[in-house]
């Protein structure tokens, strides 16, 4: 079994673990879980132009697209 290093991001002073990354076109989606509350999960994205800025998803359609990537 291959183990990957655990990576974290800080959003609104809350530490989230990066559970998974999936890429579609020019966007990469990060699937995140709060390290202190496993019921607190987020999906954020970044573009390949700017990996430093995580953005929320634009709308429900984009959320559905991001969810299909993990099926």
Number of C-alpha atoms within 10 A of each C-alpha: 3 4 5 6 6 8 11 16 16 10 10 6 7 12 16 22 19 18 13 13 15 14 15 11 7 9 15 18 23 22 20 22 21 19 15 11 10 10 9 11 14 14 19 18 21 19 17 12 9 9 11 9 10 17 13 13 16 10 8 9 10 12 15 10 11 22 14 9 12 10 5
